[in-house]
């Protein structure tokens, strides 16, 4: 598929939408993004923008400088071969490859992405999970490995390792009046003395084990007919960013029988810095943003450590969080 890419891309292509506080212009429709009222508006002065395009593998990587790029991340599989790699070049940008998910190339300023997605039910998993977060970090946003919801006029973020249940917690809070903001990646931006949480992609990687409980709580999710441990399900997101009210750091443990919530005071700098996403973006500008955002969080955002039973239900944890948030001044 021959398309135009890069910073000089044809801006007359169809406007797709907005995610992570960035306008997206593309030659394909990306599910889960907010779409503007004016489909002809591609760029606005002073607003972050990414040009997205599709290219087959050979064309997408034709000009990638393999000989001079630096490997910034690699993950070996069970057999020893790499299943996930990230390479960086100061002039060419980033190449991200995951076995079975394809590859994508991100410009050095984060303003264009070339995608080579696989066939299958989730062709955009690599773009959503790595490409867009890397581009967001390159464009001056800070990203946390967290889920988030809007509750009232502010947001709550939930930081936890993969598989801990932060997405299930966020989904159960929808049954308590919350709106879904982000799954797995939360984009933050400083606005004066306020930290804003931008809506991410309106897709949640929901575990099927929570389906019955979520339906009982009145959470309306369109589950696909196919059987799988998890499904990317569509969820509505707010139209714009909201101030960050609190961050909860979730840990599952056998040491407790019911959820415990304890304030983190004073804030732990290592905990904050360790919660940021795409650590393989090591530019000086990103480090400045990272330190600034973490400093602002430490000064202005209440932080809480949550210990939950290893086999505890997400519905019970959501109820505990909902009660706790009412106690924050």
N, C-alpha and C positions, 0 to 999 in steps of 0.2 A: 504494500500500500504506500504510494508516494504522497507524502504530505510535506508541508513547509513547517520548519521548526526553528527554535532559537529566538533571540531577541528581536530579529528582523522579521518574525513570522507575520503572515497575512492576518491583520487584526479584523478583517471582515468576516472571519469564520463565526459560526453561531456561538453566542454566549451561553455557557452552561450554568453557571451559578457561583456560589460563594461558600467557602468552608475555611475554618481556622483563621478567619479574619482576612482572607485573601480572595480576590476575584479570580475566577477560573474561566479562561477562554479555551475552547477545545473543538476538535473535529469529531467528537463522539459524545454521547450522553453518559455522564457519570452518576450512578444512583446515589441518593441520599444527600445531595447538595441542595442548599437553598437557591431557588431561582428568582431572579429579580423581576419586577413588574415591567421593565423595559428591555426586551430581548435584544434590541439593537445596540445597547450601550455596552461596548467592549472594555474600554479603558476610561478611567477618570484620573485627572492629574493628582498626584500625591497619594494614590491608593495602590496598595500592593496588588500585583497581578502575576499569574502564571499562565503561560501558553502550554497547553497539553496537546500531544499528538501521538498517533500510533505509527509504529514502524516495525517491519519484520526484523528479526535478530541481525541478519547480515547487514542491512541498511543502517539500523540503529547504531551498531558498533563499528561502522566502517572507519570513522575518523577518531575512534577512541585510542589514546596513546598508551597501549598496553605496556610498552617497554619502559616508560618513565612514570607511570602511575604508581602510587604507594598503597599497599594493602593496609587498611585501617581496622578491619574487623574480619574474622573468619570463624566459622562454627563447623567443627567436624561432625560427621554423622556416625552411626554405629559401626560402619565398616572402615572408618578412618578418612574417607573422602569428604571434602568440604560440601556442605549443603547450603551454606549462607555466606556470602562474601560481600564486602564493601571496599571499593577502591576509590582513591581520591587523586586528582591532579589539579594543581593551582590554576591552570588555564582552562582545562576541559570540564572540571566539576567532579561529579560523583557517578560511579556505576554501582548499582545494587543488583545482586542476583541471588535468588533463592530457588533451590531445586523444586520443580513442579509449579512455581509461581511466576517464572519468567524473569525479565530484567527490566530495569529502567535507568535512564541517564538523566541527571539533574544538573542544570547549568551552574556555574560557579557562584552566581548571584542568586540562585534559586528562582529565577524568573521564567524558566522553561523546563519541561520534563518530556522526554521521549519514552514511550512505553512499548514494551513487547509482551503483552499478556498472553497467558495460555488459554486454550479452549477449556470450558468447564463452567460449573455453576458460580464460581467466585473469581472471575478474571481480574478484578480490580484490587485484590487483597494486598498485593505488593505495593501498588500505587498509594492506596489509602494508609497502609500500615507503616510504610517507610518513605516513599517518594514525597508525599505531601508534607509529612512532619519534618523531613530534612530541609525541604524548600522553605518551610515556615521558619525554621531556625536560622537559615541563611538570610531571610528577609527581616530579621530583627525581633521575631517573637520568641518566647521561651516556651518549651513544651515539656510537660510532665508525663510520666508513665502513670496515668490515672484515668478514672472515669469521673463524670461530673453531672450534676443535675441543677436545674434552676428551681428554687423553692421561694415563692414570693418574688421579691425584686432582687434577690442575690443568688449566688451559686455556692454549692458545696462540692468539694473535690475529694475523691477517695483514692489514696495511693496504696498499692499493694502489688506483690509479685504476681506473675501470671498464674492463673488457676486458683487464686485465693477467694474469688467471688465478688470482685468490685463491680463487674457488670451486672450480676444478679442483684446486688444491693441497689444499684441505681435503678434497675427496672422495677423492683418492688416499691421504691419510693414514688414511682409514677402513680401507684394506687393510693398514695397519700397526698396527692395534689401537686407533685413535682412535675417538671418537664425535663426531658432528656437533653443533655447538652453535648456529651462526648463519651465515646467508648475507647478506653485504652490510651488515648492521646489527648491531653488538654493543653490548648494554646493560651498563653497568658501575655498580656500587654500592659505596661504602665500607662496610666492616664492621670497625670498630676499625682495626687496622693492616693489614687485608687488603682487597684489591680483588676483588670477586666478579664473575664473568661469568655473566649469566643466559642460559638457553636462549632462543633466538628462535623463529621459526616453522620447523617441520619440513618445509620445502620448499627445494630447492636449484635454482638456475637453471643447469642443467648443459648444457654444450656437447656436441652430438652427436659432434663430432670426438674426444671422449675416451671414447666408449662402449666401443670395443674394448679400449682400454688399461685402463679400469676393470674390465671383465669379466675380463681376464687377471689383474688384481691381486686378484680375489675380492671386489670391491665389489658387493654385491647391490642393484641399482637397478631399479625397475619403469619401463622406458622406454615411453612411449606409442607407439601405432602410427603416429600422424601424423608427417609429415616437417616439420622446422623446424630452423633453426640451433641453437636452444636449447629446452630443455623444463624446466618446473618439475616436478621429480620429488620424491616423498615420501622423507624420510630420518628415521630415529629420532633423538630428542634425549634427553639425560639428564633425570631428573625434577626436578633442582634446580640451583642455581648452584654454581660451583666457583671456587677462587682462581685469579687470573691469574698465570701463571708467566713469560711472556715475550711481547714483541710484535716481529714481523718486518715491516719496511717493504720491500715488494717493488717492484723496478723492472726492466723489460725493456730491454736495451740490446744494440747490435751490438758493444760494446767488449769483451765477454767471451765465451769459448767454453764455459765451464762455470760453474755457480753459485758466487758468492763471498759469504761472510757475514762482516761486519765489525761489531764492537761500536760502538754510538753512545755515546761517553763523552767529555765530559759530554753529558747529554741535550740535545736541541735543542728549546727551548720552542715555536718557530714550527712545527716538524714536528709536535709533539704537538697544538697548538691547531688546526693545519690539517687534522688527521686526524679531527676531530669531525664529526658528521653534523648535519643540519638546523640550519645556521647562522642560518636565518631565525627562530629562537626567541630573541629578544634580551632577554628579561626579566632583571631584576636577579638574581632567584633562580637562573635558569639559568646566568648568568655566574658566580655564586659557586660553583655546583656544578662547572661546567666547569673553572674555575681550580683548585679543590680536587682534582678527580680527576686533572687533568694534573700537578699538583704531587706527588700521591701516586705516580703512575706514574714520574715522574722520580726519586723517592727510593727506590722499592722494587721496580720491575719492570725486569729487563734488557731493553735495546732493541738491535735489530740491523738493519743495513741489508743487504738482499739484492739483489745484481745478478745477473740471470739472462739467458741468451742470448735474443735477441729471438724466435727460433723454437724455443726449448728446450721439451722435453716436461715436462708437469706431473709425470709419474711420476718422472723423474730429480730434479726439484726436491724432491719429497716425500721421496725417499730421502736427499737431502742434508740436509734439515731434520731428519729423524728421527735421523740420525747426530749432528747438531749439538746437539740438545736434550739428549743424553746427556752433553754436556761442560759444561752449565751447573750450577754448584754450588747 
